[in-house]
Amino acid sequence: MLTIYASELLFRMNEIISELNCLDENTFEEKFPEIKRKMLEVNEIQERTCYLYSDADQKKITDTSKLIKETFDNVLRKWIDRVEEVKKEIDLQMNQKKILSYKRF
């Protein structure tokens, strides 16, 4: 079994947080699958090796895991908000088209 030191695991977790924070609409499709793969890999390592770490390291790992979850949720919330904005814009334009077509008659 491959042993991953707590510092290496924390480093990988912080990289994920950093990459999640750098996502934008131009890079999302390209980078998100890789970030997701890394998240799954880190989760597997954490579950497989958690008993090897000291209590202090386990707390740091748990806190960083929570931070990843919060960052991930923020990214999703941002994208959901953006989709809602686009939906509202489309609805507004559709309503304007209807009004224009009613005015013609």
ABEGO torsion letter per residue (X at the ends): XBBBBAAAAAAAAAAAAAAAAABBAAAAAAAAAAAAAAAAAAAAAAAAAAAABBAAAAAAAAAAAAAAAAAAAAAAAAAAAAAAAAAAAAAAAAAAAAAAAAAAX
